[in-house]
C-alpha cells in the first residue's frame, strides 16, 4: 500500500498548480498529483511527486487518486477547457468534491477559483463580466457545492494572475473595499493557497487573494 501523502493536488499541471507543488515541497510536505495520461510527468517524478494518472472528468479516476495517495488534505485548482471544449471548472471540481467527501467526509479541502465568483460578480466591470461569465458561473457552481459539503473546506479567489516572479507576500481579504492591486503573481497566489490550507482558523471561509498593498 502506498504511504499517506500530506496533500493531493488536482490541477497541478497548470502554471499556478506547478507553483503550489514547489511551495509544498519546499515546506517539506509530501505531494501527490493527478495528471492526465498525455502530460509529461518526468519533471514531477524527479521532484519526488507521486503522479497518479487519470482525468478529473471521470469520477472513478478521482476516487482512485484518493484511494491511492491517502491524502491528509486536498487542493483543487482545476479550470479551463479540455480538447473537446468541455469546461472542467464545474464538472471536474464537482467530481473531486464528491469523491473526497465520500472518501473522508471532513478532510481539509481548498478550492481555488477566481475573483468575481458568486457574490463578487456584480462588483466586476461589465467587460470582465462579459469576458469571464462562463468560467465564473462554472466556478461558482463548484464553490456552492463545496460550501454545502461536510468537508473542512476553504475557498480562495485569486485576482488577475501574472507570470512575474513572486514576492513571497500577498493580501488575504474578505472584502474588496479599498483594495487597488487586483493582480498578483501565480507564485504568490499558490503560496497563499498553501498557507490557507495549513491554517485551521481559515476553515469554512471564502478568501480573496490579491497583491500586497504594502
C-alpha positions as CSV (number, residue, x, y, z in Angstrom):
1,X,0.0,0.0,0.0
2,X,1.2,3.5,-0.8
3,X,2.2,5.7,2.1
4,X,-0.1,8.6,3.0
5,X,0.6,12.0,1.4
6,X,0.3,15.4,3.0
7,X,-1.6,16.8,0.1
8,X,-3.2,15.6,-3.2
9,X,-3.4,18.2,-5.9
10,X,-5.9,18.3,-8.7
11,X,-4.8,20.7,-11.4
12,X,-1.2,20.6,-10.5
13,X,0.0,20.6,-14.1
14,X,-1.2,24.2,-14.7
15,X,1.0,27.2,-14.1
16,X,-0.4,28.1,-10.7
17,X,-0.6,24.4,-9.7
18,X,3.1,24.0,-10.5
19,X,4.0,26.8,-8.2
20,X,1.8,25.2,-5.5
21,X,3.7,21.9,-5.9
22,X,7.0,23.8,-5.5
23,X,5.8,25.6,-2.3
24,X,4.5,22.5,-0.8
25,X,7.8,20.6,-1.4
26,X,9.8,23.5,0.0
27,X,7.6,23.3,3.1
28,X,8.6,19.7,3.5
29,X,5.2,18.2,2.5
30,X,4.7,15.0,0.6
31,X,2.7,15.7,-2.6
32,X,0.6,13.6,-4.9
33,X,-0.9,14.9,-8.2
34,X,-3.5,13.6,-10.6
35,X,-2.1,14.0,-14.1
36,X,-3.7,13.2,-17.4
37,X,-2.1,10.4,-19.4
38,X,-0.8,12.7,-22.2
39,X,1.0,15.0,-19.8
40,X,4.8,14.6,-19.3
41,X,5.5,13.6,-15.7
42,X,9.2,13.4,-15.8
43,X,9.8,16.7,-14.0
44,X,7.4,15.9,-11.2
45,X,8.9,12.4,-10.9
46,X,12.4,14.0,-10.5
47,X,11.0,16.2,-7.7
48,X,9.6,13.2,-5.8
49,X,6.0,13.9,-6.5
50,X,3.7,10.9,-6.7
51,X,2.0,11.1,-10.1
52,X,-1.3,9.3,-10.5
53,X,-2.7,9.1,-14.0
54,X,-6.3,9.9,-14.6
55,X,-8.8,12.6,-15.7
56,X,-10.9,14.6,-13.3
57,X,-13.8,14.4,-15.8
58,X,-14.0,10.7,-14.7
59,X,-15.4,10.3,-11.1
60,X,-13.7,6.9,-10.8
61,X,-10.3,8.5,-11.6
62,X,-10.8,11.0,-8.7
63,X,-11.7,8.1,-6.4
64,X,-8.7,6.2,-7.5
65,X,-6.4,9.1,-6.8
66,X,-7.7,9.4,-3.3
67,X,-7.5,5.7,-2.5
68,X,-4.0,5.5,-4.0
69,X,-2.4,8.6,-2.3
70,X,-4.3,8.5,1.0
71,X,-4.1,12.3,1.4
72,X,-4.3,14.3,4.6
73,X,-5.7,17.2,2.6
74,X,-6.8,18.0,-1.0
75,X,-6.4,21.1,-3.2
76,X,-8.1,21.6,-6.5
77,X,-7.0,24.2,-9.0
78,X,-9.0,22.7,-11.9
79,X,-10.0,25.2,-14.5
80,X,-10.3,25.8,-18.2
81,X,-11.4,23.5,-21.1
82,X,-10.2,20.3,-22.5
83,X,-9.6,19.5,-26.2
84,X,-13.3,18.8,-26.6
85,X,-14.3,22.2,-25.3
86,X,-15.6,20.8,-22.0
87,X,-15.2,23.2,-19.1
88,X,-13.7,21.4,-16.1
89,X,-14.3,24.2,-13.6
90,X,-17.7,22.8,-12.7
91,X,-17.8,19.1,-13.7
92,X,-14.2,18.2,-12.7
93,X,-14.4,20.1,-9.4
94,X,-17.8,18.5,-8.5
95,X,-16.3,15.1,-9.2
96,X,-13.3,15.8,-6.9
97,X,-15.5,17.3,-4.1
98,X,-17.9,14.3,-4.2
99,X,-15.1,11.8,-4.3
100,X,-13.3,13.4,-1.4
101,X,-16.4,13.7,0.7
102,X,-17.3,10.0,0.1
103,X,-13.7,9.0,1.0
104,X,-13.2,11.1,4.1
105,X,-16.2,13.3,5.0
106,X,-14.3,16.0,6.9
107,X,-11.0,16.2,5.1
108,X,-9.4,19.6,4.7
109,X,-10.1,20.8,1.1
110,X,-9.1,24.0,-0.6
111,X,-10.7,25.1,-3.9
112,X,-9.0,27.8,-5.9
113,X,-11.5,29.7,-8.1
114,X,-11.3,33.3,-9.2
115,X,-12.0,36.9,-8.2
116,X,-15.6,37.6,-9.4
117,X,-17.3,34.4,-8.3
118,X,-20.7,34.3,-6.7
119,X,-21.5,37.5,-4.8
120,X,-18.5,39.3,-6.2
121,X,-19.8,39.0,-9.8
122,X,-21.8,42.2,-9.6
123,X,-18.7,44.1,-8.4
124,X,-16.8,43.3,-11.6
125,X,-16.6,45.8,-14.5
126,X,-19.1,44.9,-17.4
127,X,-16.3,43.9,-19.7
128,X,-15.0,41.4,-17.2
129,X,-18.5,40.1,-16.6
130,X,-18.9,39.5,-20.3
131,X,-15.5,38.0,-20.9
132,X,-15.4,35.7,-18.0
133,X,-19.1,34.9,-17.3
134,X,-19.0,31.3,-18.5
135,X,-15.9,30.5,-16.3
136,X,-17.2,32.4,-13.3
137,X,-20.6,30.7,-13.4
138,X,-18.9,27.2,-13.6
139,X,-16.5,28.1,-10.7
140,X,-19.4,29.5,-8.7
141,X,-21.3,26.2,-9.1
142,X,-18.2,24.4,-7.7
143,X,-17.9,26.8,-4.8
144,X,-21.5,26.4,-3.8
145,X,-21.3,22.6,-3.9
146,X,-18.2,22.7,-1.7
147,X,-19.8,25.0,0.8
148,X,-22.7,22.6,1.1
149,X,-20.4,19.6,1.7
150,X,-19.2,18.2,5.0
151,X,-15.6,18.8,4.1
152,X,-13.3,21.1,6.1
153,X,-13.4,23.5,3.2
154,X,-11.7,26.7,2.3
155,X,-12.3,28.7,-0.9
156,X,-9.6,31.0,-2.3
157,X,-10.2,33.5,-5.1
158,X,-7.1,35.0,-6.6
159,X,-7.2,38.2,-8.6
160,X,-5.7,38.5,-12.0
161,X,-2.6,36.3,-12.3
162,X,0.7,37.1,-13.8
163,X,3.8,35.0,-14.5
164,X,6.1,37.5,-12.8
165,X,8.4,36.4,-10.0
166,X,6.7,36.0,-6.7
167,X,7.4,38.5,-3.9
168,X,6.6,36.0,-1.1
169,X,3.8,38.1,0.2
170,X,0.1,38.8,-0.6
171,X,-3.1,40.3,0.8
172,X,-5.7,37.9,2.0
173,X,-9.1,39.7,2.3
174,X,-12.8,39.0,2.6
175,X,-13.9,42.4,1.3
176,X,-12.7,44.3,-1.8
177,X,-13.3,47.7,-0.2
178,X,-10.2,49.9,-0.5
179,X,-8.2,47.3,-2.4
180,X,-6.5,48.6,-5.5
181,X,-4.0,45.9,-6.6
182,X,-6.1,43.3,-8.3
183,X,-3.3,41.4,-9.9
184,X,-0.6,39.2,-8.3
185,X,1.9,36.6,-9.4
186,X,0.9,32.9,-9.7
187,X,3.7,32.1,-7.2
188,X,2.2,34.3,-4.6
189,X,-1.3,33.0,-5.2
190,X,0.0,29.5,-4.8
191,X,1.8,30.4,-1.6
192,X,-1.4,32.0,-0.2
193,X,-3.4,28.8,-1.1
194,X,-0.9,26.6,0.8
195,X,-1.0,29.0,3.8
196,X,-4.8,28.9,3.9
197,X,-4.7,25.1,3.7
198,X,-2.4,24.9,6.7
199,X,-4.2,27.5,8.8
200,X,-7.2,25.9,10.6
201,X,-8.6,29.3,11.5
202,X,-9.3,29.9,7.8
203,X,-11.6,26.9,7.5
204,X,-15.1,27.2,6.2
205,X,-14.5,30.7,4.8
206,X,-14.0,32.4,1.5
207,X,-10.8,34.4,0.9
208,X,-9.7,36.6,-1.9
209,X,-6.0,36.7,-2.7
210,X,-4.6,40.0,-4.1
211,X,-1.2,41.6,-4.3
212,X,0.1,43.0,-1.0
213,X,-0.8,46.7,-0.7
214,X,2.3,47.4,1.5
